[in-house]
């Protein structure tokens, strides 16, 4: 005769085992914790000159080398949408431009890595539908980051590969340590970059150079990245510079640049960003006239 099926509520770790449970065979209860998982992104708001703040997002998952898991992607998407919503709310309410996030900076709390790419261990356990959902979310998040109407910066002091480099490519400007390692090695895994790597790298450094890096999957250091035009500022670390010191130097450089940007008028910075992105004389003229009309709010 089979023992009766028993339904019990989830038990906290501190809960004693119910005394009324019958001892039919071996009964195993898994005690579940209700505590949420620790955050994988450290968010810091640094007061900016004049008004608003610099928002610093530091990836913080040392065991996985900041690989992009579903949890990290969810947190990253939330933080990026917070900035997007701030801008939309300012526009809707007619508030003074620049009272929220002035510059968004992406960095790492982990000395050894900026971001190692996708979490392949997690990916292996996904169904095809789950994989497609994850990729749709990653692409949407990076597209939102790329289109933010605020300056965005990424600081790479160590390793940025695959999706990690794609994350950096979605920011306006990249600051890279001289001996950091970056690349898009997907073809060596029999796939291709799938979150903007092909077209964002091509737009940045040209078709021929992008093809050479993507088809070979070659990893390059910061010095070559600067020569290719893949990064806009090279942080001169040495070959023997401790990784912790290199991370500190890159973060200092990124925050210094963010502070310099914030010395300008908030409205002017956003107008210049829109004009350069559009790349047309008509857009520059429109933005110039608009800045003249709101010069007092900067």
N, C-alpha and C positions, 0 to 999 in steps of 0.2 A: 504494500500500500504506500502510495506516495505521500510525503508530508504536505500539509496545506500550504498554499501560497500566502506569503506574509507581506503586507504592504506597511512600510514604516516611513515616517517623515525623515527628511535629511537631518542628520545630527551634527551639531557643532562639535568641535574638538573637545570641548569641556563637558559635553553631555555624557552621563553614565549610560551604559547599555541597559535597555529596558529589561526588568526582571521577568516579565511575563513571557518572553520569547521562548518557544519550545526548543529543545536540543535535538532536532532531527538531523542526523548527519553532521557535516561541517557547515556551519553558517558563518559567512564572512560579511561584515559590514564595512563599507568604505566611508570613512569620516571625511566629510567635505568641508573645506574652509569657505566662509562667505566673504573673506577679504578680497578686494579687487587686486589684480596683478599690478606690480609696480610699473610706474610710467616709464616708457622707453625714450621719452624726449624731455629734456630739462628746459623749461621756458623761463627766460629772464627778461625783464623790461628795465632798460637803462635810460634815465632821463636824457632827452636830447636837448641841444642848445635851443633856447627860445621857447619851444613848445613841443609837446608830444614825447615819444620815446623811441628808442631803438629796440626792436624785439629780437632777441637772440634765441634761436632754437638749436640746442645741442643734442645730437643723437647719443643715446646712452644705453647701449646693450652690449657690454663687453663680451659675454659668452659667445654671441653670434657675430661678433665683429661688425655690429650695426647693420647686419643684413636686413633687407626690407621684408619683414613678415607682415601678416595681416594686421597684427596689433600696431606695429610701428606705422604702417600705412594709414591706419585709421586715425592715429594721433596726429600724424603729419597733415593729413587732409583736414582735420579739425582746425589745426593751428593756422593753416593757410586760409581757410574759409573765414576764420575770425578776422584776419586782416582785410579780406575782400568785403566782408560785411561792414566793417568800420568805414570803409570808403563809401559804400553805398548809402549807409546811414547819414554820413556827413552831407552827401549830395542831396539826399531826400529832405533833410531837415534844414539845409542851408547854413550849417554850422561853419565855424572858421576852419579852413582847410589845415590839416596837420596836427590836430589835437590828439590823435591816436598814434598808430605806428607810422613812423617817418621812414625807417629803413628796416628791412628784414634781413637778418644774417643767419645763415646755416653753418653749423660747425659740428664738432664732435667732442664728447667728453672722454673718448677712448684714445689713448696715445697711439695705439697700433693701427688705427683705421678710421678713415672718414666714413666710408660705407663700402662693404665688400660686395654689394649687389643684392640680388634676390636671395631670399632664404630658401636655398635649394632643398634642404632637409624637409622643411615644411611643404614645399611644392610637391615633393615626391608622394606625399600623402593626400594630395588633392585629386578630386575627380576632374574630368575635362571641363565640366560646367563650373566648378569652383575655380579652376585655373583661369578660365575665360573671365569670370567675374572679378577675380583679383587683378588681371591685366587691364580690364576696363577701368577699374578703380585707380590703378597706378597711372594710366595714361591721362585720365581725367584730372587727377591731382597735379601731375606735372604740367599739364596744359593750363590749369588755373594758376599755378605758380608762375609760369612763363608770362601769363597775361596780366599779372597783378599791376595795377597802376601806381605802384610804389617801387622804389629801387630795391633790388634784392642782391645779396652777396653770398658767396660760399667760400669757406676757408678750408683748404685741403693741406694737411701737414704730413700725411702718411700714405694711405692707400685709398684709391677710389676706382673701383672696377665695375664694369657692366652697368647695372642699374644705379650704382653709386655715382658713376660719372654722368649718367643720364640725369640724375638729380641735380648735379652741379651745372650741367648744361642748360637746365631750365631756369637758372638765375641769370641776372644781367651781367654780372662780373664775377670772375673766379680769381682768388688769390691762392697761389700754390707754392709750397716749400720747394726749394731747389732739388732736394732729394726725395720728394714724394714720388709715388708710383701711380700712374693712371693708365687706363686703357679700356677698350671694348673687346674682350676676348671671346665673345659669343660664338664666332665661327669655329673656334676650336672645340666647342661643345656641340657642334652640328646644328646650331640655331643662329639667329641674327639678333642684333639689338631690337627690342620691341617696345620701348617706351620713349621714342623720340631720338634715339642715338644716331640713326642714319641721317635724318634730315637736319637736326640741330647742329651736328658736327659739320656737315657739308656747308650749311649756311655760315658757319663760323670760320672755317679754315679753307673752304673750297673743295670742289669735287675730287680732284686728284689726290690731295693729301688725306681727305677723309677715306677714300677708297683704300689707300695704302695701309692706314691704321686698322680699318675694319676687316679687310680681306685677310690680312696677316694675323690679326688679333694681337699685334705687338704692344707690349707695355712700354711706356716711356716715362722718363723722369721730368721733374718740373722745369728744368732748364730747356729741354727740347720742346716741352709744351709751350713755353713762352716764345720760343723761336717760331713755332708753327702758328701762333696766334690763338692757341687754345685757352691760355690764361692771360689775363690783363695785367697782373702784377705778380712778380716773382719775389718771394721772401727768401733772402739769402741765408739759408741754413747751411751748415757744413756737413760733410759726409759722416762725421763722428758726433754731430750734435745729438744729444739724448732726445728720444722721441717726445718726452714730456716737455722739454724746452722748445722743440720745434712746434709743437701744438700751441704752446703759449705765444710764441713769436707770430704765428699765423693769425691767431685770434686777436692779438694786439693790433696787427696790421689791418685786419678787417674792421675792427671797432674804430680805429683811427680814421679810416676812409669813411665809415658811416658817419662819424662825427663831423668830418669835413663837409659831407653832403648836407647835413642838417644845419650847417651854418648858413646855407642859402635859404631863400624864402620857400616855404612849403608849396605854395601854388606854382612858383617858377620851376621848382624841381620836377613836379609832376607834369607841367606843360612841356618842359624840355624832353622828358622821357617819352611823352606821346609823340612829339615832333620827330625825334630821332627814329623812333620805331616806324613811323609812317614813311619817312624818307622822301617827302615831297615838299616843294616850295609852298604850295597852297596850304599845307598843314602847318608849316612854320609860320606863315603869315597869320593864320587863324589863331594859333596859340599865342603869338606875340601880342596880337590885339586883345586877346582875352586876359593876358597877364597885366597889360596896362590898365584894364578895367578893375582889377582886384589887387593892385600893387599894395594898397594900404593893409591888406590882410596878411601879407607875408612878413 
